[in-house]
Amino acid sequence: MLKHLFIKNYTLIDTLDMEFFPGFSVITGETGAGKSIILGAIGLLLGQRADSKTVKSGCDRCTIEAHFDISRYAMESFFRDNDIDFDATDCIIRRELTSAGKSRAFINDTPVPLALLKELGEQLVDVHSQHQNLLLNKQDFQLSVVDIITGRPNELSSYQSAFSRYQALQRQLDDLQSEIERNRSNADFLQFQYNELSTANLTSGEQEELEQRQDTMSHAEDIKSALYEADNALSADNTGIVEQLKAAVNALSAIQKVLPAAEELSQRMDSCHIELKDISQDISSLLGDIDFDPAELEAVSNRLDRIYDLQKKYHCETVEELLSRQEELKQQLSNIENSDEALAELQTMCQQQEQTCRQLADALTRQRTKAAKDIERQMRERLMPLGMPNVRFEVQVERCPLNRNGQDKVSFLFSANTSTPLQPVSQVASGGEIARVMLALKVMISGAVKLPTIIFDEIDTGVSGKIAESMAHMMQEMGEGGRQVISITHLPQIAALGSNHYKVYKEETAQGTASRLQHLSIDERVREIAQMLSGSNITDAAVSNAKELLKI
């Protein structure tokens, strides 16, 4: 439940620091006093988007902070899963907004994304404002009410997981069918491309080898000339380097006995002679291998031209890429050939998953049909004391195509009179009747979903007198059932039944108009309720009536 609310520099609020209590509390105040401002601030704590214009004029930032006691609601897993410190008796959520438009959110002083703040806020507070009555127009809302009353959220979750799997398989099936249609219409062309690459007999690395051979044969005369010149320099008779070096070795060997240093020099020169002799033989061998063959050059050039043409045609840079494209074409042709088998297999999987979904959806339908009867009974029991003695309320569960929520379409049918046929509640109920229907739904839902705090914003619109008192007793009952209920109201019958009473009012200060929130004492409550009864001119009769409402 909400224990404490602190607001600073938000719209007309300079500072609000207020304690809240369990049970049923009420907030009153004249129109325009600032009740909607306080709700707006609470909305920011629940993850609503912020507007920098809400920062109080002349201030750099606003801060909104709330403290909650969540010790009765088993929420520790949320904090553990999101790596946030857990304090069951003092959960703090905070929102900060600067005049420059920057916004920050915190849970127990840990910075969090706005989406996470919203996820937690939805588990802490339910704010029912007048525009929420429009939810009665939406079948999704009506279905969600039925699902809440079933008390079986795991079954719906299991179905939705199965349906997601079914949708994924259906998308795969659609994609495969489209691919098969495209491939079959293009099969002849794919076969032609594959045959063209296959008959080329490409091998990895051949392009580099061919380019080297072509380069060598294109320069055969230059190569032979250079090799001949090198060979002549090394091995020509009498003048070749190899023969002259051998003569030098022999000369040094002849004097090594009388000149010891000549021995080492002789050995070194002999090593050079052996190496140069090997080089000379290798050059001679190369010279013999180099032979210009125009036919071979033409064959190599033609092969390279073929490779280059294929690379250009298939937008490839290398033979390896051409080979990869060839393999892709082979796989595509294989898929076409085996497509019927693959299609049949995927169709079977889709059918099996659809059957699983229908079985789970059937179970949901049975649960919803059972819950519908319970809702009809509870709604009649709760609406009859609210000035509808002849009310009829029916939950219509109809079959519809499979969707994420099952196979059911839910409609709330309503009639306040015996002479009026049942029709969709949003079409026939008046504003006051819709307010009472929504209150009865909220009371019923709150019994199934243990929300810590429920705030009703003028749910009493369109009612008065005894009906308003009955609505107040209903909210009081909710508060006594372990929930914190706060009602913003203009009706003294409702205000009088609150265990705690807060008043919103405006005050002129040196800095301008400011909204205030005051926790009223018993005497202040008497005066406030008397003013609600008689207006600004408080009469003795109004005071007496207020005391009677307050039972003091």
C-alpha positions in Angstrom: 0.0 0.0 0.0 1.0 3.6 -0.4 2.5 4.9 2.8 4.0 8.2 1.8 3.9 10.6 -1.1 6.4 13.4 -1.7 6.0 15.9 -4.6 8.2 18.9 -5.2 8.0 21.6 -7.9 5.3 19.9 -9.9 2.9 22.3 -11.7 1.2 24.2 -8.9 2.7 22.1 -6.1 5.8 23.6 -4.5 6.0 20.9 -1.8 3.6 18.1 -0.8 4.7 15.7 1.9 1.8 13.5 3.0 1.3 10.2 4.9 -1.3 7.7 3.8 -3.0 4.9 5.7 -4.6 1.5 5.1 -8.3 1.1 4.4 -10.7 3.5 2.7 -9.6 7.1 2.4 -11.2 10.1 0.5 -9.8 13.2 -1.1 -12.1 16.2 -1.6 -11.7 19.7 -2.9 -13.3 22.3 -5.1 -13.0 21.9 -8.9 -9.7 23.2 -10.0 -8.1 22.9 -6.6 -5.4 20.5 -7.9 -6.8 16.9 -7.5 -5.9 16.1 -11.1 -2.4 17.5 -10.5 -1.8 15.0 -7.7 -3.1 12.2 -10.0 -0.9 13.4 -12.7 2.1 13.2 -10.4 1.1 9.7 -9.4 0.8 8.8 -13.1 4.4 9.8 -13.6 5.4 7.3 -10.9 3.4 4.7 -12.8 5.5 5.2 -15.9 3.5 7.7 -17.8 5.4 9.9 -20.2 6.5 13.3 -18.8 6.2 16.8 -20.2 8.8 19.4 -19.1 6.0 21.9 -18.9 4.8 20.2 -15.7 8.0 21.4 -13.9 6.9 24.3 -11.7 7.6 27.7 -13.3 11.0 29.1 -12.3 12.3 25.7 -11.1 15.0 23.5 -12.6 13.5 20.1 -11.7 10.6 18.4 -10.0 10.7 15.2 -7.9 7.9 12.8 -7.2 8.6 10.0 -4.7 6.3 7.4 -3.1 6.9 4.8 -0.4 5.0 1.5 -0.4 4.6 -1.4 1.9 4.5 -4.5 -0.2 5.1 -7.1 2.5 1.8 -8.9 1.8 2.2 -9.3 -2.0 5.1 -11.7 -2.7 6.9 -9.5 -5.1 10.5 -10.3 -4.2 11.1 -12.2 -7.5 10.6 -8.9 -9.5 13.4 -7.2 -7.6 15.7 -10.3 -7.8 15.1 -10.7 -11.5 16.0 -7.1 -12.1 18.9 -6.9 -9.7 17.3 -4.3 -7.4 17.5 -4.2 -3.6 14.3 -5.5 -2.0 12.7 -4.0 1.1 9.2 -5.3 1.6 8.2 -2.6 4.1 9.6 0.4 2.3 9.7 0.1 -1.5 10.6 3.5 -2.9 9.8 4.6 -6.4 11.0 8.0 -7.6 10.7 10.1 -10.8 12.8 13.2 -11.6 12.1 15.6 -14.4 14.1 18.6 -15.4 12.9 21.8 -17.2 15.1 20.8 -20.1 12.9 17.7 -20.6 15.2 15.0 -19.1 13.6 12.3 -17.1 15.0 9.7 -14.7 13.3 6.9 -12.9 14.4 5.0 -9.7 13.3 2.0 -7.8 14.9 1.7 -4.3 17.5 4.3 -5.5 18.5 2.2 -8.4 18.2 3.9 -11.8 15.8 1.9 -14.1 14.2 2.3 -17.5 10.8 3.8 -17.7 9.3 0.6 -18.9 10.5 -1.2 -15.7 9.0 1.5 -13.5 5.7 1.1 -15.4 5.8 -2.7 -14.9 6.2 -2.3 -11.2 3.8 0.6 -10.9 1.0 -1.5 -12.5 1.5 -4.0 -9.7 1.3 -1.3 -7.0 -1.5 1.1 -8.0 -4.6 0.9 -10.1 -5.9 4.4 -10.9 -9.5 4.4 -12.1 -10.3 7.6 -13.9 -13.5 8.6 -15.7 -11.9 7.9 -19.1 -11.4 4.2 -18.0 -15.2 3.8 -18.3 -14.5 3.8 -22.0 -12.9 0.4 -21.5 -16.4 -1.0 -21.5 -16.4 -0.4 -25.3 -13.5 -2.7 -25.7 -13.9 -6.5 -26.0 -10.3 -7.0 -25.0 -11.0 -5.4 -21.6 -14.1 -7.5 -21.1 -12.2 -10.7 -22.0 -9.4 -9.7 -19.6 -12.0 -9.3 -16.8 -13.3 -12.8 -17.4 -9.7 -14.2 -17.5 -8.9 -12.5 -14.2 -12.0 -14.1 -12.5 -11.0 -17.6 -13.8 -8.0 -17.3 -11.6 -6.0 -19.5 -14.0 -3.3 -17.2 -15.6 -0.9 -20.1 -16.3 -3.4 -21.7 -18.7 -3.7 -18.5 -20.7 0.1 -18.1 -20.7 0.5 -21.7 -21.9 -2.0 -21.2 -24.7 -0.3 -17.9 -25.8 3.1 -19.7 -25.9 1.6 -22.4 -28.1 -0.1 -19.9 -30.3 3.1 -18.0 -30.8 4.7 -21.3 -31.9 1.8 -21.9 -34.3 2.2 -18.4 -35.8 5.9 -18.9 -36.3 5.3 -22.2 -38.0 2.6 -20.6 -40.2 5.1 -17.9 -41.2 7.7 -20.5 -42.1 5.0 -22.4 -44.2 4.0 -19.2 -46.0 7.7 -18.3 -46.7 8.4 -21.8 -48.0 5.4 -21.8 -50.3 6.4 -18.4 -51.7 10.0 -19.6 -52.1 8.8 -22.8 -53.9 6.6 -20.8 -56.3 9.5 -18.5 -57.1 12.0 -21.3 -57.6 9.7 -23.4 -59.7 8.9 -20.5 -62.0 12.7 -20.0 -62.3 13.8 -23.6 -62.3 14.9 -23.7 -66.0 17.0 -20.7 -65.6 18.6 -22.0 -62.3 19.3 -25.3 -64.1 21.0 -23.5 -67.0 23.2 -21.5 -64.6 24.2 -24.6 -62.7 25.0 -26.5 -65.9 27.1 -23.6 -67.2 29.2 -23.5 -64.0 29.3 -27.2 -63.7 30.6 -27.8 -67.2 33.3 -25.2 -66.7 35.0 -27.7 -64.4 36.4 -24.9 -62.2 39.0 -25.8 -59.6 40.1 -23.8 -56.6 43.4 -21.9 -57.2 43.5 -22.4 -61.0 43.0 -18.8 -61.8 46.2 -17.7 -60.0 48.1 -20.5 -61.6 46.9 -19.7 -65.1 47.6 -16.0 -64.7 51.2 -16.9 -63.7 51.7 -19.2 -66.7 50.2 -16.6 -69.1 52.5 -13.9 -67.7 55.5 -16.2 -68.1 54.7 -17.3 -71.6 54.0 -13.7 -72.7 57.5 -12.7 -71.7 59.3 -15.9 -72.9 61.9 -14.1 -75.1 62.8 -11.6 -72.4 63.1 -14.5 -69.9 65.3 -16.6 -72.2 67.6 -13.7 -73.0 68.1 -12.9 -69.3 68.7 -16.6 -68.4 71.2 -17.0 -71.3 73.1 -14.0 -70.2 73.3 -15.2 -66.6 74.2 -18.7 -67.7 77.0 -17.4 -70.0 78.4 -15.2 -67.2 78.5 -18.2 -64.9 79.6 -21.1 -67.1 81.3 -19.8 -70.3 84.5 -21.6 -71.1 87.6 -19.9 -69.7 85.7 -16.7 -68.9 82.8 -18.1 -66.8 82.7 -17.1 -63.1 82.4 -20.7 -62.0 85.6 -21.8 -63.8 87.6 -18.7 -62.7 86.5 -19.2 -59.1 87.7 -22.8 -59.3 91.1 -21.6 -60.5 91.3 -19.2 -57.6 90.5 -22.0 -55.2 93.3 -24.1 -56.6 95.7 -21.2 -56.4 95.1 -20.7 -52.8 95.2 -24.4 -52.0 98.7 -24.5 -53.5 100.1 -22.0 -51.0 98.2 -23.0 -47.9 101.2 -24.9 -46.5 103.4 -21.8 -46.6 100.5 -19.3 -45.9 98.2 -20.8 -43.2 95.6 -18.0 -43.8 95.2 -19.2 -47.4 93.5 -22.4 -46.2 90.5 -20.7 -44.6 90.2 -18.4 -47.7 90.4 -21.4 -50.0 87.6 -23.2 -48.0 85.4 -20.2 -48.1 85.9 -19.7 -51.9 85.3 -23.4 -52.4 81.9 -23.1 -50.7 81.0 -20.2 -53.0 82.1 -22.2 -56.0 79.8 -25.1 -55.0 76.8 -22.7 -54.6 77.5 -20.9 -57.9 77.9 -24.2 -59.7 74.4 -25.3 -58.4 72.9 -21.9 -59.4 74.5 -22.3 -62.9 73.0 -25.7 -63.3 69.5 -24.5 -62.2 69.7 -21.6 -64.7 70.7 -24.0 -67.4 67.7 -26.2 -66.5 65.3 -23.2 -66.6 66.7 -22.1 -69.9 66.0 -25.5 -71.3 62.4 -25.4 -70.0 61.5 -22.0 -71.4 60.0 -22.6 -74.8 57.4 -20.3 -76.4 54.4 -22.2 -77.5 51.7 -19.9 -79.1 49.1 -22.7 -79.0 49.6 -23.2 -75.2 49.5 -19.4 -74.6 46.3 -19.2 -76.6 44.8 -22.1 -74.6 45.7 -20.5 -71.3 44.3 -17.1 -72.5 41.1 -18.7 -73.6 40.7 -20.5 -70.3 41.2 -17.2 -68.4 38.8 -15.4 -70.6 36.2 -18.1 -69.8 36.8 -17.6 -66.1 36.6 -13.8 -66.4 33.4 -14.0 -68.3 31.8 -16.2 -65.7 33.0 -13.9 -62.9 31.5 -10.9 -64.6 28.2 -12.7 -65.3 27.8 -14.0 -61.8 29.2 -10.9 -60.1 32.1 -12.8 -58.5 35.7 -11.8 -57.8 37.3 -15.3 -57.6 36.9 -18.9 -58.7 36.1 -19.8 -55.2 33.1 -17.5 -55.3 32.0 -19.1 -58.5 32.2 -22.5 -56.9 30.2 -21.2 -54.0 27.5 -19.9 -56.3 27.5 -23.3 -58.1 26.9 -25.0 -54.8 24.0 -22.6 -54.0 22.4 -23.4 -57.3 22.8 -27.1 -56.6 21.1 -26.6 -53.2 18.2 -24.6 -54.7 17.6 -27.2 -57.4 17.7 -29.9 -54.7 15.2 -27.9 -52.7 12.9 -27.7 -55.7 13.2 -31.4 -56.2 12.4 -32.1 -52.6 10.0 -29.2 -52.0 6.9 -31.3 -51.9 8.3 -33.4 -49.1 9.5 -30.4 -47.1 6.2 -28.6 -47.6 4.2 -31.6 -46.5 6.3 -32.0 -43.4 5.9 -28.3 -42.4 2.1 -28.5 -43.1 1.9 -31.5 -40.8 3.7 -29.6 -38.1 1.4 -26.6 -38.5 -1.7 -28.8 -38.3 -0.4 -30.5 -35.2 0.4 -27.2 -33.5 -3.0 -25.8 -34.5 -4.6 -28.9 -32.9 -2.6 -28.2 -29.7 -3.8 -24.6 -29.7 -7.4 -25.7 -30.2 -7.2 -28.1 -27.3 -5.8 -25.4 -25.0 -8.3 -22.9 -26.4 -11.1 -25.3 -25.6 -9.9 -25.5 -22.0 -9.9 -21.7 -21.8 -13.4 -21.6 -23.2 -14.6 -24.0 -20.5 -13.0 -21.8 -17.8 -14.4 -18.6 -19.2 -17.9 -20.0 -19.5 -17.8 -21.1 -15.9 -16.3 -17.7 -14.8 -19.0 -15.9 -16.9 -21.7 -17.4 -14.7 -19.8 -16.3 -11.5 -19.4 -12.8 -12.9 -23.1 -12.5 -13.8 -24.1 -13.5 -10.2 -21.6 -11.2 -8.6 -22.5 -8.2 -10.8 -26.2 -8.6 -10.0 -25.5 -8.9 -6.3 -23.4 -5.7 -6.4 -25.5 -3.6 -8.8 -28.9 -4.2 -7.1 -28.0 -2.2 -4.0 -26.7 0.6 -6.3 -30.2 1.6 -7.4 -30.7 -1.2 -10.0 -33.2 -3.6 -8.4 -34.2 -5.0 -11.9 -30.7 -5.2 -13.3 -29.8 -7.9 -15.7 -26.1 -8.6 -16.5 -25.0 -11.3 -18.9 -21.5 -12.3 -20.1 -21.8 -13.6 -23.6 -19.0 -15.9 -24.7 -19.0 -16.5 -28.4 -16.6 -18.5 -30.6 -14.3 -16.6 -32.9 -11.2 -17.6 -35.0 -8.0 -18.5 -33.1 -6.1 -15.5 -32.0 -3.6 -14.6 -29.3 -6.3 -14.7 -26.6 -7.9 -18.0 -27.6 -11.1 -18.6 -29.6 -13.6 -16.5 -27.6 -15.2 -13.2 -28.0 -16.7 -11.8 -24.8 -19.4 -9.2 -24.6 -21.0 -7.7 -21.5 -24.8 -7.3 -22.0 -26.8 -5.1 -19.7 -30.3 -3.9 -18.9 -31.3 -1.8 -16.0 -35.0 -2.5 -16.5 -37.2 -5.5 -17.1 -38.7 -3.9 -20.2 -35.4 -3.2 -22.0 -33.7 -6.0 -23.9 -30.1 -7.0 -23.1 -27.7 -5.0 -25.2 -23.9 -4.2 -25.0 -23.4 -2.3 -21.8 -21.6 0.6 -23.5 -24.5 1.2 -25.8 -27.4 1.3 -23.4 -26.1 2.3 -20.0 -26.2 5.9 -18.9 -23.1 7.7 -17.5 -24.2 7.0 -13.9 -25.0 3.4 -14.7 -21.6 2.9 -16.4 -19.9 4.3 -13.3 -21.7 1.8 -11.1 -21.0 -1.1 -13.4 -17.3 -0.2 -13.4 -17.2 0.1 -9.6 -18.8 -3.3 -9.3 -16.3 -4.8 -11.8 -13.4 -3.2 -9.9 -14.7 -4.6 -6.6 -14.9 -8.0 -8.2 -11.5 -7.8 -9.9 -9.9 -6.6 -6.7 -11.0 -9.7 -5.0 -9.1 -11.8 -7.5 -6.1 -9.5 -8.1 -4.6 -8.3 -4.9 -3.5 -4.8 -5.9 -2.1 -3.0 -2.9 -3.6 0.4 -3.8 -6.7 1.4 -5.8 -7.5 5.0 -6.6 -11.0 6.0 -7.8 -11.1 9.4 -9.5 -14.7 10.6 -9.3 -16.3 7.2 -10.0 -19.4 8.6 -8.4 -20.1 10.8 -11.4 -23.8 10.8 -12.2 -25.0 9.4 -8.9 -26.1 10.9 -5.6 -28.0 10.2 -2.4 -28.5 6.7 -1.3 -26.8 5.2 -4.3 -23.7 7.2 -3.6 -23.8 5.9 0.0 -24.0 2.4 -1.3 -21.0 3.0 -3.6 -19.1 4.3 -0.6 -20.0 1.2 1.4 -18.7 -0.9 -1.5 -15.4 1.0 -1.5 -15.2 0.8 2.2 -15.7 -3.0 2.0 -12.8 -3.1 -0.5 -10.6 -1.2 2.0 -11.5 -3.5 4.8 -10.6 -6.5 2.6 -6.9 -5.8 2.9 -6.6 -3.2 0.2 -5.9 0.5 0.3 -8.7 2.4 -1.5 -8.6 6.1 -2.1 -11.6 7.9 -3.7 -11.5 11.4 -5.1 -15.1 12.5 -4.7 -17.5 15.5 -4.7 -20.2 13.7 -2.7 -20.5 14.1 1.1 -22.1 10.6 1.4 -18.8 9.1 0.1 -16.5 11.5 1.9 -18.1 10.7 5.3 -17.3 7.0 5.1 -13.6 7.4 4.6 -11.3 6.3 7.5 -9.1 9.2 6.5 -10.0 12.4 4.8 -7.7 14.7 2.7 -8.6 18.0 1.3 -7.0 19.6 -1.8 -7.1 23.4 -1.9 -5.4 26.4 -3.5 -3.4 29.0 -1.6 -2.0 32.3 -2.7 1.7 32.7 -1.8 4.4 35.2 -2.5 5.5 33.0 -5.3 2.0 32.7 -6.8 -0.8 30.1 -6.6 0.0 26.8 -4.9 -2.0 23.6 -4.5 -2.0 22.0 -1.0 -3.1 18.7 0.4 -4.2 18.6 4.0 -5.0 15.6 6.2 -8.2 16.7 8.0 -8.9 16.3 11.7 -12.4 15.3 12.8 -13.5 19.0 13.3 -12.1 19.9 9.9 -13.9 17.0 8.4 -17.2 18.2 9.8 -16.6 21.6 8.3 -15.5 20.2 4.9 -18.5 17.9 4.6 -20.9 20.6 5.8 -19.5 22.9 3.0 -20.0 20.1 0.5 -23.6 19.9 1.7 -24.5 23.6 1.8 -21.8 25.5 -0.2 -19.7 28.3 1.1 -22.4 29.5 3.5 -22.2 26.8 6.1 -25.4 26.5 8.1 -26.1 24.8 11.4 -28.3 22.3 9.6 -25.4 21.4 7.3 -23.0 21.0 10.3 -25.6 18.8 12.0 -26.1 16.8 8.8 -22.3 16.4 8.4 -22.0 15.1 12.0 -24.8 12.6 11.3 -23.1 11.4 8.2 -19.9 11.0 10.2 -21.8 9.3 13.0 -20.3 11.6 15.7 
